[in-house]
Amino acid sequence: MSNSANIDGGLRERKRAATRSAITAVARSLTAERGLNGYTVEQVCEESGISRRTFFNYFHSKEDAVIGAFSDELPQDAIEDFNRGPTRNTDSISSTLLAALYQLTVTIMERSAISRSEVHQLIAAIKAEPQLLGRMTLEGEARERQFAELIADREGLSPGHPEIVMAAAVFGAVSKKTAQQFFSEDNVRPYREILRQNLAAAQKLFAQPLDTTPAETPKDHA
C-alpha cells in the first residue's frame, strides 16, 4: 500500500471516529437532560451536524448511540500490529500475548478522543435512564466475546479455549479498573502507566503457586 493510501485511510478512520464520538456525545447529553423519550433522532442529527442517513450508518437507535460502538474503537493498523508474528505454542497462548494486549489497549486509549466529561455524560445518561444499565451489561458481554475472538485469531486457538476465555476476562477486568482510575477526577497519571502498574499487580497474584490440597485442620491435644 502506498503512503498516500495509508494517509487517506488514516484520515478516513479519524473522521469516522470523530463523527461517531460527536453523535455519541450529543445522544448522551440529551439523554441525561431529557431521557430517551425526550428527544428524537432528528434532534441528534441537527446538533451533531449530520444527516439522518449518516446517523443510521453508525447506529441503529438512540440507545446504541448513547452506549457507543466497539468496532469503531479498533484502528486497523493497531489490529495489524497486534496480530504481527506471534510465536504460537501447541494448544496454549503465546509468550508475547500480554505485551501485545498492553500495546493494543494503550494505542486505542491514547488515540481515543474520549474525555472525562464524556464519561460523566454516560454516567448521567444511565442515571436518567436506568434501563440502559441492562444494555450496558449486554454490551459488555458482547465486547468480551469480540475481544476473545480477537485474541483467538491472533493465537490460532478457539475462542472457547480456556486460556483464551481467561485472557479476555482477566485482561478485560484489569482494563476496566484502569479506565475507572484514569478517568477519575483527581488522576494526573497517563493511562499506560496505570495499566502497567495494574498488570504488574495482577501478575504477582497469578505468579503464586496454586496449592489446591486442603489444609489439614490442627488437632486438639488432650
N, C-alpha and C positions, 0 to 999 in steps of 0.2 A: 504494500500500500504506500502511496506517495505521501510526502509531508503535507501537501495541500489537502489531501483526502483526510489525513489524520486531524489536521486543524479544523476542517469543515465538520468532521464528525464530532470533535470536541465541542465546537461552538453549538452544534445542534443539541448535543447532550446537555450542555449548560443552560441553553434556552429552554429546553423541555423541563429540566429540573426547576428552573426559576418560575415557569408558568405553573407547574404543579404546586410549588410552595405558595405561590400567590393565591391560588384557588383555595388551598387548604387553610391558609391564614384567614381569609375572608369568611369561609364557612365556619371556622371555629369561633371567630369573633361574633358573627351574627347569632350562632347557636347560644353562646354564653349570654348574649344580650336579650334574645327573644325566644329561645327554644327552637327546636327543629321545625315546628309548625308556624313559627312567626315570620318566616321569610320564604322566598321562592328561589328556584334555580336561576331565574332571570335576574334577580337582585344580586346573586353571587356573581353572575357574569358581568353585570353592569359595574359593580365595584372592583372586579378584577380586570376589567378592560378587555374581555374576551367575548366570543360568540357562544350561543347555546351549543352549537355543534362542537366547538373546541372543548367546552366543559365535559361533554359526554365522550370525547376522545380520551379523556383522562379518568373520569369517574362515572360510575353507573348511577349514583344517587348522592344526595346531600350527606347522608350518613357516611358513605365511602370517602367523600371529600374531607369531612371532619377528621376521620381516622387517618387518612393518608394511604400511600401505596408503597409496598415493599420493593416491587420490581424496579421502580424508578430511582431507588436509592442505591442501586448497584452499578457503578460505572463499568463499562465493558472492558476498558483497559486494566482496571483493578482486578476484575474477574480473570482476565488472561494472565496477569501476574500471579494470581492465587493458584491457578492451575498449572503453572510452568514447572515442569521437571520434578515432580515428587518421586522419591526413591521408594517404590512400593514394596511392601512386605507381603508374604503369603498370609491371607486371612487376618490381617492386622493393619492398623493405621501406620502411616509413615512417621519417621522421626522428625520430619520438618513441618508437620501439620500445625502444631501450636504456634510456631513462628509465623506461618503463612496466615493463620486466622488472626493473629495480632496485627499483622501488617494490613490485611484487608479491612479490618474493622477501623483501624486508625485512619486509613486512607478515606474511607467512606465518611467518617465523622469530621475529618479536617476539611473535606470538600463540601460538607453539608452546610447549607445556609441557615439551618435551624438555630434559633436563638432561645434564650431563657424566656423571653416574653411569649414566644410561640408555644413553648412547653406549658407555660402557665395558662395560655389560652385554651389548650387542650384540656387541662385540669378543670378550668372554669366551665368549658362546654360539657364535660362529663357531669359536673355538679348540677348544671341546668337540666341535663337530660340523662338521668341515671341509667336508662336502658342502654346507653352507649357503652356502659361498662361490660355488658354481656357481649356486645360486638367486639370490644377490645380484647376480651378473653379469647373469643374465636379467632380473631385476627392474630393474636399472639401464638395460638396453636398452629395456625396456617403458616406463619413465618418460621416457626421452629421446624415444621416439616420441610419447608423450602430450604431452610438452612442445612438440614440433614441431607437433603438431596444434593445440594451444592458440595458439601463435604464428601459425600459418597462418590460423586462424579470424579472429584479430584483423586480420591484414594482407590478408585476401582473396586469398591465394595457395595453391597446392597444398602439402601437407606435404613433397612431394618436390622442391620448388623449391630450387635450390642455396643461395640466400640464407637460406631458412628452415632447411634442414638445418644449415648452418654457424652460424646464430644460436643454434639449440638446442644444438649440440655445444660451441661456444666458451663461451657463457654458462653452460652446464651444467658445463664444466670449471672455470671461474672460481668458480662457486658451490661446487663440491665442495672446491676448495682452501681457499676461505674458511671453510667449515664445519670443516675439519680444524684450521685455525688458531684459530677461535673456541672450539672445544671442547677445545683443548689445556690441559694442567694449569696452565700459567703465564700464560694470557691474561687480561687485565683490560679489554680494549677491547671496545666494543659491536660487534655484528655488522655494522651498517650502515656503520660507519667502515672496517672491514676490507674489506668488499665494495667500497666506493667506491674505496679505495686500489688494490685488485687490478684493478678495471675500468680505472682510470686507467693502470695499468702496461700492461695489455693494449692499451689504445688507443694508447699510444706505439709499440708494436710494429707494430700494423696501420695506423698512420698513415704508416709508412715507404713510400717508393716501391718497387714490386716490379719490379726490373730482371731480366728473365729471359734477357737476352742473355749468352751465355757469355763469361766474361772471357778476354781474349787472354793467351796464355802468353808471358811475356817471352822473347825470343830471345837466345841467346848471341852475343856479338860476338867475331870472331876477333881 
